[in-house]
Amino acid sequence: MIVRYESGERCPPLDILLKLADFFGVSLDYLVGRTDRPEINRSADSPETDDPDPRR
């Protein structure tokens, strides 16, 4: 299936793009070629933080 994405025959849906970005540890912008920087930019008020318990 990935070969169809690479050849341009099909476009992956957003949920697949997000899973791929998470798997490779890169930002979605990097994955789709919008930036050369693979770093993920997470803001302080993002729901995903280093603290697994947001009530603290």
Residue frames as a rotation matrix with the C-alpha (Angstrom) as fourth column:
MET 1
0.570 0.822 0.000 0.00
0.822 -0.570 0.000 0.00
0.000 0.000 -1.000 0.00
ILE 2
0.344 -0.497 -0.797 2.85
0.235 -0.776 0.585 2.43
-0.909 -0.388 -0.150 0.76
VAL 3
-0.657 -0.608 0.446 4.10
0.558 0.005 0.830 2.07
-0.507 0.794 0.336 -2.80
ARG 4
0.063 0.757 0.650 0.81
0.950 -0.245 0.193 3.62
0.305 0.605 -0.735 -3.97
TYR 5
0.815 0.142 -0.561 1.47
0.393 -0.848 0.356 6.64
-0.425 -0.511 -0.747 -1.75
GLU 6
-0.077 -0.961 -0.265 5.05
0.208 -0.276 0.938 6.92
-0.975 0.017 0.221 -3.01
SER 7
-0.649 -0.174 0.741 4.01
0.726 0.149 0.671 6.68
-0.227 0.973 0.029 -6.65
GLY 8
-0.883 0.358 -0.302 1.29
-0.357 -0.932 -0.062 9.31
-0.304 0.053 0.951 -6.24
GLU 9
-0.735 0.629 -0.254 -1.42
0.161 0.526 0.835 6.83
0.659 0.573 -0.488 -7.16
ARG 10
0.402 0.841 -0.363 -3.16
0.636 0.030 0.772 7.39
0.659 -0.541 -0.522 -3.81
CYS 11
-0.288 -0.407 0.867 -2.96
-0.412 -0.765 -0.496 9.92
0.865 -0.500 0.053 -0.97
PRO 12
-0.628 0.039 -0.777 -2.86
0.598 0.664 -0.450 8.63
0.499 -0.747 -0.440 2.61
PRO 13
0.485 0.839 0.247 -5.70
0.376 -0.455 0.808 9.78
0.790 -0.299 -0.536 4.88
LEU 14
0.234 -0.369 0.900 -4.90
-0.607 -0.778 -0.161 12.09
0.760 -0.508 -0.406 7.78
ASP 15
0.811 0.102 0.576 -5.12
-0.559 0.422 0.713 9.36
-0.171 -0.901 0.399 10.43
ILE 16
0.807 -0.576 0.132 -2.47
0.590 0.775 -0.227 7.34
0.029 0.261 0.965 8.59
LEU 17
0.280 -0.716 0.640 -0.23
0.172 -0.618 -0.767 10.39
0.945 0.325 -0.050 8.19
LEU 18
0.456 -0.051 0.889 -0.46
-0.792 -0.479 0.379 11.07
0.407 -0.876 -0.259 11.93
LYS 19
0.936 -0.101 0.336 0.42
-0.094 0.851 0.517 7.46
-0.338 -0.516 0.787 12.74
LEU 20
0.605 -0.755 0.254 3.40
0.667 0.307 -0.679 7.57
0.434 0.580 0.689 10.40
ALA 21
0.230 -0.502 0.834 4.64
-0.281 -0.855 -0.437 10.84
0.932 -0.133 -0.338 11.91
ASP 22
0.662 0.058 0.748 4.30
-0.750 0.071 0.658 9.37
-0.015 -0.996 0.090 15.42
PHE 23
0.945 -0.292 0.148 6.05
0.290 0.956 0.036 6.16
-0.152 0.009 0.988 14.37
PHE 24
0.327 -0.861 0.389 9.02
0.721 -0.038 -0.692 8.02
0.611 0.506 0.608 12.90
GLY 25
0.190 -0.222 -0.956 9.06
0.885 -0.382 0.265 10.64
-0.425 -0.897 0.124 15.68
VAL 26
-0.869 -0.443 0.218 8.79
0.493 -0.748 0.445 13.58
-0.034 0.494 0.869 13.30
SER 27
-0.471 0.720 -0.510 6.32
-0.238 -0.660 -0.713 16.40
-0.850 -0.214 0.482 12.77
LEU 28
0.327 0.690 0.645 3.54
0.581 0.392 -0.714 16.08
-0.745 0.608 -0.273 10.22
ASP 29
0.826 -0.081 -0.558 4.97
-0.386 -0.803 -0.453 19.10
-0.412 0.590 -0.695 8.37
TYR 30
-0.235 -0.971 -0.041 8.31
-0.789 0.166 0.591 17.29
-0.567 0.171 -0.805 8.03
LEU 31
-0.346 0.157 0.925 6.62
0.214 0.973 -0.085 14.09
-0.913 0.168 -0.371 6.90
VAL 32
0.552 0.667 0.501 4.76
0.656 0.023 -0.754 15.85
-0.514 0.745 -0.424 4.08
GLY 33
-0.132 -0.775 0.617 7.72
0.988 -0.154 0.018 18.02
0.081 0.612 0.786 3.05
ARG 34
0.744 0.475 0.470 6.59
0.451 -0.876 0.172 21.41
0.493 0.084 -0.866 4.37
THR 35
0.757 -0.570 0.319 9.75
-0.651 -0.621 0.436 21.86
-0.051 -0.538 -0.842 6.46
ASP 36
0.231 -0.781 -0.580 13.30
-0.260 0.525 -0.811 20.53
0.938 0.338 -0.082 6.64
ARG 37
-0.607 -0.423 0.673 13.15
-0.719 -0.068 -0.692 20.37
0.338 -0.904 -0.263 10.46
PRO 38
-0.358 0.467 -0.809 11.94
0.097 0.880 0.465 17.01
0.928 0.088 -0.361 11.81
GLU 39
-0.987 -0.083 -0.139 11.43
0.144 -0.053 -0.988 18.32
0.074 -0.995 0.064 15.38
ILE 40
-0.079 0.994 -0.082 7.95
0.787 0.112 0.606 18.17
0.611 -0.017 -0.791 16.84
ASN 41
-0.812 -0.141 0.566 6.86
-0.110 -0.916 -0.386 21.57
0.573 -0.376 0.728 18.18
ARG 42
-0.023 0.798 -0.602 4.72
0.791 0.383 0.477 20.97
0.612 -0.465 -0.640 21.27
SER 43
-0.200 0.027 0.979 3.41
-0.306 -0.951 -0.037 23.97
0.931 -0.307 0.198 23.17
ALA 44
-0.956 -0.231 0.184 3.06
-0.222 0.151 -0.963 24.08
0.195 -0.961 -0.195 26.96
ASP 45
-0.355 0.899 0.258 -0.72
-0.742 -0.103 -0.662 24.04
-0.569 -0.426 0.704 26.76
SER 46
-0.318 0.172 -0.932 -0.76
-0.734 0.577 0.357 21.02
0.600 0.798 -0.058 24.46
PRO 47
0.674 0.645 0.361 -2.74
-0.730 0.502 0.465 18.05
0.118 -0.577 0.808 25.81
GLU 48
0.811 -0.465 -0.354 0.27
0.399 0.883 -0.246 15.80
0.428 0.059 0.902 25.21
THR 49
0.531 -0.646 0.548 2.89
-0.755 -0.654 -0.041 16.62
0.385 -0.392 -0.835 27.84
ASP 50
-0.436 -0.786 -0.439 5.65
-0.386 0.604 -0.697 14.76
0.813 -0.135 -0.567 29.66
ASP 51
-0.799 0.195 0.569 3.44
-0.553 0.135 -0.822 14.47
-0.237 -0.972 0.000 32.75
PRO 52
-0.837 0.482 -0.260 1.11
0.210 0.721 0.661 11.47
0.506 0.498 -0.704 32.33
ASP 53
-0.133 0.805 -0.579 -1.23
0.991 0.093 -0.098 12.86
-0.025 -0.587 -0.810 35.01
PRO 54
-0.410 -0.068 0.909 -2.49
0.448 -0.884 0.136 16.34
0.794 0.463 0.393 33.96
ARG 55
0.678 0.734 -0.043 -4.21
0.374 -0.293 0.880 16.87
0.633 -0.613 -0.473 37.35
ARG 56
0.283 -0.653 -0.703 -0.87
0.935 0.026 0.354 17.60
-0.213 -0.757 0.618 39.03
